[in-house]
Structure formats: structure tokens, C-alpha cells
Amino acid sequence: MKISYIKYKRDTKSFKIPKLLGMEVFEIEDPEKIDNKIKELKEQNYTSVIITNEIASFSNDLINKYKRDNKINIIITP
């Protein structure tokens, strides 16, 4: 099981603990590219992706495309 976290680069508060624990925390400079990052992580066999609500709002495919996808779980956090 591979888990990653995605947040906006300017967000200094989210996912501090996972980062300190050495988990994969990706920072995106352009929130509009969230769909590309999720696709990239899925191709790298990540099974769970945890993203901030702020970044999720920029995704066009998040709900429609990944809602029934059994290979990847998208978790949105406040």
C-alpha cells in the first residue's frame, strides 16, 4: 500500500506530521495541475492519495473519474 499527500505549496499548515514522519508529501505550485498529479501517482501504483480541500476544489475529474475506481482512493481533508 502506497500512500501520498498532496497540498498547495503556499500551504504551510497542512500535513506537517506526515512530512515529519517521512511520508510522501507532494507540494503543487499550480493547483490547476492536481488532475495531472493524481494521474501520475496512480501510474506509480499509489493506492491512497490524501489531498487538502483547497486543492480538491481545482480538480475537474476528482469525483467523476475516481469515484468508482478500485485502484486508487482519494481522501479529501479540511
C-alpha positions in Angstrom: 0.0 0.0 0.0 1.5 3.3 -1.1 0.0 6.5 0.4 0.8 10.1 -0.6 -0.3 13.5 0.4 -0.8 16.5 -1.9 -1.0 20.1 -0.8 -0.6 23.6 -2.2 3.0 24.8 -2.0 1.9 28.0 -0.1 0.0 26.0 2.5 2.4 25.8 5.5 -0.1 24.2 7.9 -1.3 21.1 6.2 0.3 17.6 6.6 3.2 18.7 8.9 3.1 15.5 10.9 3.1 13.1 7.9 6.0 15.1 6.4 8.0 14.8 9.7 7.3 11.1 9.8 8.9 10.8 6.4 5.8 10.2 4.3 5.4 11.3 0.8 4.0 14.9 0.8 3.9 16.5 -2.6 3.6 20.2 -3.0 2.0 21.6 -6.1 2.8 25.1 -7.3 -0.2 25.3 -9.7 -3.4 23.9 -8.1 -4.9 23.6 -11.6 -2.5 20.6 -12.2 -3.9 18.4 -9.5 -5.5 16.1 -12.0 -2.2 15.5 -13.7 -0.5 14.8 -10.3 -3.2 12.3 -9.3 -2.9 10.5 -12.7 0.9 10.4 -12.2 0.5 8.9 -8.8 -2.0 6.3 -10.0 0.5 5.2 -12.7 3.1 4.8 -9.9 0.8 2.4 -8.1 -0.2 4.7 -5.2 -3.3 3.3 -3.7 -4.4 6.2 -1.5 -4.0 9.9 -2.1 -4.9 12.4 0.6 -5.4 16.0 -0.6 -6.5 19.2 1.0 -9.9 20.6 0.4 -8.3 23.7 -1.2 -6.6 21.6 -3.9 -9.6 19.4 -4.4 -11.7 22.4 -5.5 -9.4 22.8 -8.5 -10.0 19.3 -9.8 -12.4 18.7 -12.6 -12.1 14.9 -12.6 -11.9 14.1 -8.9 -15.4 13.0 -8.2 -16.5 11.8 -11.6 -13.3 9.9 -12.6 -12.1 8.4 -9.4 -15.4 7.8 -7.7 -15.7 4.2 -8.9 -12.0 3.5 -9.4 -11.0 0.5 -7.4 -7.2 1.1 -7.8 -7.0 4.4 -6.1 -8.7 6.0 -3.1 -8.9 9.8 -2.9 -9.4 11.3 0.5 -10.2 15.0 1.0 -9.2 16.6 4.2 -10.1 20.1 5.6 
